[in-house]
Amino acid sequence: DVKVTQSSRYLVKRTGEKVFLECVQDMDHENMFWYRQDPGLGLRLIYFSYDVKMKEKGDIPEGYSVSREKKERFSLILESASTNQTSMYLCASSTHGQGGEQYFGPGTRLTVT
Amino acid sequence: DQQVKQNSPSLSVQEGRISILNCDYTNSMFDYFLWYKKYPAEGPTFLISISSIKDKNEDGRFTVFLNKSAKHLSLHIVPSQPGDSAVYFCAASANHDMRFGAGTRLTVKP
């Protein structure tokens, strides 16, 4: 059974803190993605990676960075958390190829106070 | 600029009837379209997809229709069941790029 896991389901951090969100997939997928989900806005792409050590900006990369040192792991970093980064964060992975159905993790609900 | 739009934030139908969820897109480069279903406190799960070379794809109770000239796709669920109650996201893909709509919350009443 395919699996994408995220390090935390719920996280509360203070403004200005550095925050690490970890994502691991066990499907040997090349592509990995980080989204945030906000009411009325759907899923917005923050960053994606199509290979180890490769990264591409999505629609809303400001305030975020990523790291992909191993194929199975993709980390999202909030350099200095702000209250407008309070959101649901979703990690996904997919194979190369047309369409590339994505498999999602359960999400991390981050609250920045 | 949202390239994929789901203009109905919510939809309520009676059990056994048909549910029709709609989605519009603006980018003609999209060549693959997907529907995802999301329950609370879970990540989205893939439901059904369609390639741009087709106009219909069916999987059990779920059928996706694509109208390329109108840049419109729809998901039909028939018959609808209470367990179908969830948020449905439409997505469109071109190479690595996948864009999602804002979602439609479907409620199926017993």
Chai-1 contact restraints between the chains, C-beta under 6 A:
chainA,res_idxA,chainB,res_idxB,connection_type,confidence,min_distance_angstrom,max_distance_angstrom,comment,restraint_id
A,G40,B,A102,contact,1.0,0.0,6.0,A-B,restraint_1
A,L41,B,A102,contact,1.0,0.0,6.0,A-B,restraint_2
A,G42,B,F100,contact,1.0,0.0,6.0,A-B,restraint_3
A,G42,B,G101,contact,1.0,0.0,6.0,A-B,restraint_4
A,G42,B,A102,contact,1.0,0.0,6.0,A-B,restraint_5
A,G42,B,G103,contact,1.0,0.0,6.0,A-B,restraint_6
A,L43,B,F100,contact,1.0,0.0,6.0,A-B,restraint_7
A,Y50,B,H96,contact,1.0,0.0,6.0,A-B,restraint_8
A,L90,B,G43,contact,1.0,0.0,6.0,A-B,restraint_9
A,Q98,B,Y32,contact,1.0,0.0,6.0,A-B,restraint_10
A,G99,B,Y32,contact,1.0,0.0,6.0,A-B,restraint_11
A,G99,B,S49,contact,1.0,0.0,6.0,A-B,restraint_12
A,G99,B,S93,contact,1.0,0.0,6.0,A-B,restraint_13
A,E101,B,F46,contact,1.0,0.0,6.0,A-B,restraint_14
A,F104,B,G43,contact,1.0,0.0,6.0,A-B,restraint_15
A,F104,B,P44,contact,1.0,0.0,6.0,A-B,restraint_16
A,G105,B,G43,contact,1.0,0.0,6.0,A-B,restraint_17
A,P106,B,E42,contact,1.0,0.0,6.0,A-B,restraint_18
A,P106,B,G43,contact,1.0,0.0,6.0,A-B,restraint_19
A,G107,B,G43,contact,1.0,0.0,6.0,A-B,restraint_20
